[in-house]
Amino acid sequence: MKSILIILLSISFFHQSFSQDKFPKREFRGAWVATVGNIDWPSDRNATPGKQISELVSIFDKLEDAGINAVLFQIRTECDALYESELEPWSYWLTSEQGKKPKPFFDPLEFAISEAHARGMELHAWFNPYRSVKTIGEYKNAFNHISETNPDWILSFNNYKMLDPGHPEVREFVLKIMTDVLTRYDVDGIHFDDYFYPYTPKVSNEDSLTFVKYNRGIKDLDDWRRDNINSLMANIYEVIKAVKPYVKFGISPFGIVENKFTDTKGFNSYSMIYCDPLNWIENKIVDYINPQLYWAMDHELAPYAKLLPWWDSIVGDVHLYIGLFSSRFLARNYSGRSSELGNQIRMNRNHSKVNGAVYFSAKSIYNNMNGFADSLKNNFYKYPALPPTMSWKDSIPPLPPKNLVMRLDSNGVFLTWDKPDIATDGDGARGFVIYSFDNSDEINLDDPSKIVHINPQATTKFKHFISPMNKKEFVYVVTSLDKHFNESKEYAVVSMEINE
């Protein structure tokens, strides 16, 4: 019979050591959850709120299981709302009737935030800034939809309508919409997609009168259109800094800016949709840029292998997350290499400025298309990762947890601790990271393979379901995380020795 001696060390504080690991400890692992067209959620806009809620829980469970740590959740598709808004009508894609609220009532954005945070994931509210009617006549617009109340703000193209970016009241309106969400919801990020001026047909003279009235002294029409976009993006960033400076702002532009930069032959977004990400990067009006590099490595017109290094070279201090078209490369009818997506993830990790990836769309993961979720869980995202930190938003780490205690029972190890004191910037702990080491190991907190769990929402206990009898000596380390996922420089440690 074994006699067990448990040695509990009083709480100790150590500084972390750093080394390079095969698997990154810091990586943005995102998924776009698209609501327009019911691409991802809800799959059935006629379903009851209960079924829609259950479906969203299942999606979030599967994303978490695959290692995703950030959800980009589409809340504004066509000047509508998948959240409670007094400014725009409820989305058709939620209730099958624009302007009709869910019954029984629930707020999808509020619920998504709660579900994401309960799993330790970030929730970025994804807006389409200008699109007002995706397909004219597809459904009836609500009486209070902007195309009905302010038709003079609208540009029309065949069967498509959008807000006029050159109209000053449009910029004020979009800013008001974003600010409303920012102030009322606990979002981690504000995210815009790539729908600025229309892809097709290209804008020609639809905004000529707007240019005459509101050119702001800019003589060149193309420069004016780009400035319409850039000035709104700058205004949004200023509002975020003033209202909730810890919230991240990111934009996901088309992957080709100008063909001259990378010797590509694809769509030129700088001159066609007036997308100017170099301006956003140079003027630091975004926290991250998320270019959609939706082509194969050796694509004839737009090779990923050329585009990625260029983005890596120009991004500066702004975070770079790559948009990957996982649904295309994993589709049954895709005729290219089965290894395409994996090769892109590997290439990303070999470029120092690439901080992660975002997958379009989430269904490639929650439907485990071609075994992709399994591949993430067992290979690429084998170990947990924290989102990258942004020193320009918050560089002050939280204080370490206190009074770490360990006890055994028949099922494993039970850890409890106390929350830390408030740090100098006023932050407490949003969560905790639990590591496990053998006594013979160096305590290296840069090794994600040693992370056994990331506790969300500042929960101060953890049960590690292992058999203690299979190990004779081991150490647990717990660190604190703040709302920006800064990790405490010091940590609490407790060790145990089992003697025969």
N, C-alpha and C positions, 0 to 999 in steps of 0.2 A: 504494500500500500504506500502511495506517495504522501509525503508530508509537504505541504505547500507553504512557502515563506513568501509573503508579498511585501515588497519594500516600496512604499510610496514616498517619493521624494517631494520635499516641499517645492512650491512653485519656483521655477528658475527662469531667468531671462537670458537669451543668447541672441547675438546678431547672426543674420542669415549669411551663409556662404553661397557663392554663385558659380555656376559652371554651365556649359552648353550641353543641352540634352538633345537626343534624337527627336523626341516628341516635344513640341513647344508647350511650355506651361502657360504662356499668354497667347491667345489666338481668338479672333472673332469668328465664331461659327454660327452663321445666321441662315435663316430661311424666310423667304417671302411667303406670307399667307395672303393670297390674293382673294378678294371678295367679288370684284367685278366679273360679270359673266358666270358667277358661282364656280370659279376655277378651283378654289380650294375649300372655301367655307362661306356660307353654308352650302352644302351640295344640293340641298333642296330648299328653295326660298318659300315653298308652301308648307314646310314641316312646322310642327309646333315648336315653340321656344324650348320646351323640355328636350326635344330631340336635337335641336340645334346646339343646345348647351352640352349635351352628352357627346355630340360629335366633336365639338371644340375641345373638350377635355381629352378625348381620345387622341386628337391630333397633337395636343401639347404633350401628352404622355409619350407618344411615339417619337416626337422630336427630342424630348429629354433623354429617352433611352438611347437614341443614336448619338448623343453627345452635343446637340445643338445648345448654345448658350445665349442666343439672341433671336427674337422673333420680330420681323418687320410686318406689322399687321395693318392691312389696308382698311382705312376708316373713311376715306372720301374718294369716291370713284368718278362721279359725274356731278360735282357741286351738290352732293348729297351727304348723308351722315349715317354711319353705323355706330352712332353714339347719340345720347340725348342732346339735342341742339335747338336753340331758339333762332338760329340764323339760317339753317338749311334743312330741307325735309329729310325724313327717314328714307333710306335707300330702298329702291325697288329690289335690289339683290338680296335684301334681308326678308322682306315681307310680301314680295310679289306685287306691291303697289307703292309707288313713290308717295311719301307723306304719311303712310300708315305705320304706326308704331307697333312693336311686338305686343301680343296679348296672349297670356299674361306677360306683364312687362318685364324686360331685363335690358340692361345696357351692355352691349357686346364689348365695347372698349373697356369699361370698368371691370367686366368679368375677365377679359383677356389679360389685363394688367395683373389682377389678383392671381390668376392661374400661372402666369409667367413668373411672378415674384415668389410664389410658393415653391417653384422648382429651381429658384436661383438663376432664372433667365432674365435678360433685359427685354423690355418691350418698347419698340420704336413705333410711334404712330406714323403710318405711311399715308401721305396725301398725294392726290393728283392735283397739281396747283391750278390748271387752266381748263381742262376738259369739262364741258358742261352737258353735252349730249353725245354719247358715243355713236349711236345710230339713230338718226331721226326716224320717228314712227315706230320704234321697237316697243315702246310703251308710252302711256300718257304721263306727261310731267305734272307734278303737283302745282296747285295754284300759286304757291309761294316759292316755286323754283326760280332761280335767278334768270333763266331764259324767258320766263313769263313776266317777272316783275321789272326787269331791266334789260329789255331787248336791245337797247342802244349800247350795252356793254358786250355784245356778242358778235363774234366773227363766224360766218357760216361758210362751209366748204362741202358742196355736194350733200352728203347725208350726215355731216359732222358739224358740231358746234363747239366753240370754245370761248372762254373769256378773252377779251382783247387786252394783251399785256401792256399795250401802250397807253391805255386809259388810266389816268391817275386814280380814279375811284375804284377801279378793279384792283389795283395794287393795295389800296387801303382795305378793300373787302377781303382779299386773300390773307392779308396780315391779320385782320380781325378774326378770321376763322381760326388761323393757327394759334393766335394768342388765347382765344377762348379755350381751346383744348389744353394748351400749355398751363393755364392758370387753374383749370378745374380737375385735371387728371394727373396721376402720379406716373407720367411717362418717363422713360429713360432717354428717349431720343425723338427727334422730329426728322422725318425722312421724306424726301421728294423723289419721284421717279423721273423719267426722261421725256415726258410729254410736255414740251414747251410749245413752240409753233408746230403746226402739223407736219407729219412725215410726208403724207400724200393726200391731196395734192399740195405742192409747195405754195405757201402764201405768195400772192402776187400783189394785187391792188386792193385787197379786202380791207386793209387798214390805212389806206391812203389819206382819208379824211382825218383819222386820228393823228397821223404824222403831221399834217398841216396844223392842227390845233395844239398838239402837245409835244412838239419835237425837242423842246428844251434847248434849242440852239444847236442841236446836232444836225449836220447837213446831210450825212450819208444815211440812207434808209436802213441798210444792213447794220451799220454801227448802232443806230437808234434801237433797232429790234434787240440786239444783244444787250444794250444798256438797259432796256426795259426789264429783261430777265435778271441781269446782274444787280441792278439797284434793288429789286425786290428781295433777292437772296441776301444782300447786305443788310437790308432793313430787318429781315427775319432774324438774322444772326444777332443784331444789336438788341432786339427785343428779348431773345433768349438770354443773352448775357445780363440784361437788366432785371428780368423777372425770375428766371431759374437758371443761373449760370452753370449749374452742374448738368443740365440737360444737353445732350449731344445733338448736333445738327449735321445731317449728311444728305448728299444728293447722289443719285445713281444715273449718270449720263450714258448715252450711247458710247460704245467702246472706241469708235474712231472719231477723233476731233478733226484733223485734216490729214489727208493721205500723204502729204509731203513729209510728215514727221516719221512715218514708218514704212514708206514705200508700199502702202496698201492701195487697193483700187476699189474700196467700198464706198458706202454712203458717207458724205461729208457733212457731219452734224453741225460744224461751225457755221457753214453758209446755208444749210438747208433748214435746220430747225433752230438755229441761232443759239446753240449750246456752247458755252464758253468756260469750260472747267479750269483752264489755265488762269483765268481771271480770279476764280474762286480760290484757287490754291495760292496764287501770288498775294492776294489781299487777305488771305486767311479768314474768309467768311464762311468756311465750313470746317467742321472738326474731322470729318472723314469724307473721302470720295470713293464711290462704289461703282466703277465703270463696268458696263455690261460687255464682257468679252465672250460673246456667245458663239464663237467659231472654233473649229477644230485646229489642232496645233499646226497643221500644214495646209490650211484652207487656201484655195487658189487666190482669192481676192483679199482676205483679211486673216492671215495666219496668227493664231494665238501666240505662237513662238516668237513673233516679232512685236506684237502689241504689248504683251506683258512686260518685257524689259524696258520698253519706252515709258510706260506708266510708272514703273519702279524708279526710273531715272528722273522724273519730273515732279514727283509728288511732294518733295520737300519735307516739312515737318507735319503735314497733314497725314492722318492715317489713311492707308490704302487697303480697302477690302475689295476683292475681285468678285464680280457677279458671274456666276457659272450657270449655263443652261442645262441643268441636270435632266430636266424632263425631256429635252430633245435627245441627248446622248444616251439616255436609258430607255427610250421608246422602242417598242417591238420592231418598228419599221426602220429604225436607224441602221444604215448600211455601212457606217464607218467602223473604226476600231472599237472593240469592246473595252479597251483599256484607256480610251480617250479621257474620260473624266478623272480617273486616277492619275494619269500622266500630268494633267493640269494641276491637280492638287500638289503633286510632288514638285512641279516646277515652281509653283507659288512659294513653297517652303524653301526653295533655293535662292530666293530673292529677298534681300534684307529689309526692304521697305514694305513688303507685302505682309499685312497684319492679320490676314484671314480671308474668308470667302463667304458669299451669300448665295444660296441655291434657289433657282427659279424652276419650278415652284416647289412649295413644301410637299406637294403630293408625291414627288419623287422619293421622299423620305418616308412619309407616313404610309404610303402604299408599298414601300420597300421594292420599288421598281428595279427589276433585274438584280435583286439582292443588295441594293445600294445601302439601305439602312444597316444591314448586317455588316457590310464592308466598312462603313463608318465606325460602327460600334466595336468591331473586332480588329480593325486595322488602323485607319487614319485617325480616328478619335478614340483610340483604345484607352487613353487616360484622360481624365478631366482637364479642362483648360479654363483659366480665368480670362475674361475680356481684357484686351490691352488697356493700360492706363493712359491718360492724357494729362501730361504734366502742366499744360497751360490752363487746364480747368481745375485741377486739384493735385498738388504735389505733396500734401501733408498726410502721412499715413496715420491710421488709427492707433490707439494704444493696445497692448496685448491683453488677452483675457486674464482673469484672476482666479485663484483658488481651484485649479484643475485637480480633480479627484477621479480615481479609477477604482472600480470594483469588478469582481468576477461573479458570474453565475453559470449555470450549466450550458447556456447558449452562447456565451461570448463575453465580451468586455463592454462595460457600461461606463461612459465618461460623462461627467458633469463639470460645469465651471460657471463662473460669474462674468457678467458683462464688464468690459473695461470702463475706466473713467472716460470722460469726454476729452477729446484731443484739443489742441490749441485752436483749430479752425472751427470748433463747435460740433464736430462730427462724433457720433458714437459708432457702434458696430452695426452694420447691416447684415453681416453674416460671418461665418467662421470656416476655416479650412482645417480639416483633421488629417494628419499624416501619421503613418505607422512605419517604424524602423525596427530592425533587429539591433540589439545592443552593440553588435560589432560594426554596424554601419556608421559612416559619417553622416551627421544630420545635414542633409543638403536639400533645402527647400526649393531649389530650382528643378528638382527631379519630379515630374508629375506622376511617375509610376508609384511614388510613395503616398500620393493623395488617396485616401480611402473614402472621403466624402467632403462635399462642400455644403455646409449647413446654410440654408437660406433664411432670411427674415430673422436673423439674430437668435435662432433657437439655441439654447445653452445646454444641450444634452445630445448624446449620440450613442447608439447601440451598435457595436461591431460584432456581427454574427459570425464568429469564428470559434474554433475549438482551442482554448488556451493550452490544453495539454499537448497540442501539436507543436508548441513553441516553448522554449525554455527561458528566453530572455527577449523582451521587446520594449519599445519606447513609443509613446504617443506624444505628438506635438500638436498644439492648437494655436492658430493665428487668427487675428481679427481682420475683417474686411469692412471698408466704409462703402458709401453708396456709389463711389467711383471705382470700386474694386481695388483701391489701394490696399496693400497688405501690411500689417504691422511689421516693423523692422525687428521687433523682439517677439518672443513667443513663450507660451507656457509649455512645460514638458513634465511628464510623469513616466516613470519606468517601473517594470515589474520583473522579478526574477522568480522562476519556479525551480526549487531544489528537490532533487530526489530524496 
